[in-house]
Amino acid sequence: MKKVLVFKTSVHQEKDIKQLQPVLNALTPNADVWNFDLEDCDNILRIETKHLEATSVCDTLQKQGFLCEELH
């Protein structure tokens, strides 16, 4: 069963998403789905996953120079 992880990020532009795309694709194989909502004030990242943990996502985005915080 898939779970939905939701994060507040500092991703503000489409070019940021393009930079993160290969990294997020590598993190989310096997039909996991991710997307950003840049219209939201928190620049939300949503990931539908069976196996991924929130800490892995935050660590990955932070290594790329972005803030990332899980929302509960």
Backbone hydrogen bonds, N-H to C=O, Kabsch-Sander energy under -0.5 kcal/mol:
donor,donor_aa,acceptor,acceptor_aa,energy
3,K,49,T,-3.3
5,L,3,K,-0.6
5,L,47,I,-3.1
6,V,71,L,-0.5
7,F,45,L,-2.4
8,K,69,E,-3.2
9,T,42,D,-2.2
10,S,67,L,-1.5
12,H,10,S,-0.5
16,D,13,Q,-0.6
17,I,13,Q,-1.5
18,K,14,E,-2.5
19,Q,15,K,-1.8
20,L,16,D,-2.0
21,Q,17,I,-1.8
24,L,20,L,-3.0
25,N,21,Q,-2.7
26,A,22,P,-1.8
27,L,23,V,-1.6
28,T,24,L,-1.6
32,D,29,P,-0.9
33,V,48,E,-1.8
35,N,46,R,-2.1
37,D,44,I,-2.8
38,L,36,F,-0.5
40,D,37,D,-0.8
43,N,40,D,-1.9
44,I,37,D,-1.0
45,L,7,F,-2.1
46,R,35,N,-2.9
47,I,5,L,-2.4
48,E,33,V,-3.3
49,T,3,K,-2.7
49,T,47,I,-0.6
56,S,53,E,-0.6
57,V,53,E,-1.3
58,C,54,A,-2.5
59,D,55,T,-2.6
60,T,56,S,-2.1
61,L,57,V,-2.5
62,Q,58,C,-2.5
63,K,59,D,-2.1
64,Q,60,T,-1.0
65,G,62,Q,-1.4
66,F,61,L,-2.5
69,E,8,K,-2.5
71,L,6,V,-3.3
